[in-house]
Amino acid sequence: MSRSSHNSKARRSVRKKPEIEGVGLATQARHVFGRTEKILRRNRKLWVRLGNKRRRQYAKDTIRSEMPGV
């Protein structure tokens, strides 16, 4: 991504699905945290891993709330 300030090179944003709290924030940060493509590419793995971690925790909490004995 270049440093030019043309309107066509504006930062892109992500539409968040109304899903798990925090996962949308991780997805959005994955796309906008960092200025250069190299930084975005390097950090993408970290943000994806964070989103997956939050999804797993949400699934675990959902299962616990549905099972009365656990």
C-alpha positions as CSV (number, residue, x, y, z in Angstrom):
1,M,0.0,0.0,0.0
2,S,1.5,3.3,-1.0
3,R,1.6,6.5,1.1
4,S,-0.4,8.5,-1.4
5,S,-3.6,10.1,-0.1
6,H,-5.7,9.7,-3.2
7,N,-9.4,8.8,-2.6
8,S,-9.0,5.6,-4.6
9,K,-6.3,4.4,-2.2
10,A,-8.4,4.9,1.0
11,R,-8.2,2.3,3.7
12,R,-10.7,-0.4,3.3
13,S,-13.0,-1.5,6.0
14,V,-14.6,-4.8,6.7
15,R,-18.3,-5.4,7.2
16,K,-18.8,-7.2,10.4
17,K,-21.3,-10.0,10.7
18,P,-23.4,-9.8,13.8
19,E,-21.7,-12.8,15.4
20,I,-19.4,-13.4,18.4
21,E,-18.2,-10.4,20.4
22,G,-14.6,-9.7,19.7
23,V,-14.2,-11.8,16.5
24,G,-15.4,-8.9,14.3
25,L,-12.9,-6.6,16.0
26,A,-10.1,-9.1,15.3
27,T,-11.2,-9.4,11.7
28,Q,-11.3,-5.6,11.3
29,A,-7.9,-5.2,12.9
30,R,-6.5,-7.8,10.6
31,H,-7.3,-5.5,7.6
32,V,-6.3,-2.1,9.0
33,F,-3.7,-2.7,11.7
34,G,-0.5,-1.7,10.0
35,R,0.4,0.6,7.1
36,T,2.4,-1.5,4.7
37,E,1.4,-4.7,2.9
38,K,4.4,-6.4,4.5
39,I,3.2,-5.6,8.0
40,L,-0.4,-6.5,7.2
41,R,0.7,-9.9,5.7
42,R,2.9,-10.6,8.7
43,N,0.3,-9.8,11.3
44,R,-2.6,-11.5,9.4
45,K,-1.8,-14.9,10.9
46,L,-1.9,-13.5,14.5
47,W,-5.3,-11.9,13.9
48,V,-6.8,-15.0,12.4
49,R,-5.4,-17.1,15.3
50,L,-7.0,-14.6,17.8
51,G,-10.4,-14.8,16.0
52,N,-10.3,-18.6,16.1
53,K,-9.4,-18.5,19.7
54,R,-12.4,-16.4,20.5
55,R,-14.7,-18.6,18.3
56,R,-13.6,-21.7,20.2
57,Q,-14.2,-20.0,23.6
58,Y,-17.7,-19.0,22.4
59,A,-18.5,-22.5,21.3
60,K,-17.2,-23.9,24.6
61,D,-19.4,-21.5,26.6
62,T,-22.4,-22.2,24.4
63,I,-22.1,-25.9,25.0
64,R,-21.7,-25.5,28.7
65,S,-24.8,-23.3,28.9
66,E,-26.9,-25.8,26.9
67,M,-25.9,-28.8,29.1
68,P,-27.3,-28.4,32.6
69,G,-25.0,-31.0,34.3
70,V,-21.7,-29.7,33.0
